[in-house]
C-alpha cells in the first residue's frame, strides 16, 4: 500500500503531542472540539475527550463530564453543543434561541437544541477505571463522579428511549443529520432531498469555510440551507421533543446511533450495579439494550446482510454503503457465522482491505462505491474517532485481532502528529481541522 509522505512520530512524541493538543484547546472548564473551527463543547466529542483526559488527569476528566452535564436539559436531553463564551461558530446561541423558546433548556450555559450519539457512559467507564487504577484522591473523585453523574446519564438514555423511538421497535431516530454526528454522510441524502427550506429561512453567514484548507472538505451551501431549515422548524415549535418527532421534515431511524445506545445502556447498567443504583433503572437499561440490539439486527439487508437506516418520513430503508452498515459489530448480537462474515467484509477489499488505502482502517464510505469522495467530510475520509469506537467495541465483543489491527493502523495514520479531524484514505493527508481534540484524545487512550 502507498505510504503517507509526512514525518512520523514515535510513541512518546505522539503521546506528548496529543496531551499538548488537549491542553491547548482547554479553556479551563471545557476542552473545545478544535481550536478555531469548533470553539465550543460538542456532546460526543466531549465523551471521547474525557476518555483521553482520564489517562492524564482524573479530576480534569471528571470536570469535563460536569461541564457537559451542566448543559443537560431538564427533560434529560444532552444537547449537541454546550457553548463557551467564544464567538466564531455558526449557528451560535443567537440562532438557536433554546433558552428563549424552550422551558427545558438551561438559561446558562447556552446550548443547542438537538442531540448527538450517546457515548457518555463509555467515558464514565473510562474515568472510573482510571480512578480505580490510581489511589487516594483520584479514586475518590471517580467514585463520587460515578454517584453524581449516573442518574443524569440514566435520564439521558431514558430521554432517547422515550422520545426517539417513533416506531416502537427500539430503532432510535434522529431529527437532524447533525444528531447522527455524521453530518453529510450519503446516508442522509435522500431524507435531506425531501427537506424543502422555506422562503422565510432567516439569512445567515457560514463561518466554517475559511477555517479549513479547502472548501471541498466541508458540506455545501445547499446542505447548509437544509441544516438551518430544520433548526428553524424546531425553534418554531419551542424544541418540544414530541412535536419535532410528530411534525419535523426529517426523521430517520439511525442504526449506528442505535448500536451506540445499546452499548451505552449496557455499560451504564454495569456501572449502576457497581455503584448500587436503583435496580429497576438498571433493569430498564438492560431492557432497552436488548430491544434496540434486536432492532439493529432487524435492519439488515436480506441480500447484503448490512445494517440500514430507516427513513420514517418516506417509509423506506436507506441502503447506502456506509460505515454504519457495520453497526452490528458495535453492539454485538450476530451469531458466530454471521459475525465472521461481517468482519470479513469489513476487512475485505471493499473496505479496510481496499488496495488503494494508505492505512487499513474503516473509511466512512466504501472506496469501491460510486458515492466515495475521498476528501469530503463524512463521504469517504477515515475518522480516527470512528476507528477508536470500532476498536473499543470489538475488543469488548471479543474481536481482539480486528480491534488491534484498527488501533495499530490508525496510530500509523495519526503518527503524522497533526491530529487531524479526518484523513484522506488514498494519500493519508490530514483534512478538516488540525489539532482536533477527539483525535488527540483517542490516540492518547490507545498509547496508554
Ligand atoms: C459542524 C465537532 C463536530 C462533531 C461532528 C462533526 C462536526 C460540526 O464537528 O460537526 O459544524 O460541522 O460532523 O460529528 O461532533 O467535532
Boltz pocket constraint, residues with backbone or C-beta under 6 A from the ligand:
constraints:
  - pocket:
      binder: B
      contacts: [[A, 33], [A, 38], [A, 42], [A, 43], [A, 44], [A, 45], [A, 90], [A, 178], [A, 180], [A, 181], [A, 182], [A, 183]]
      max_distance: 6.0
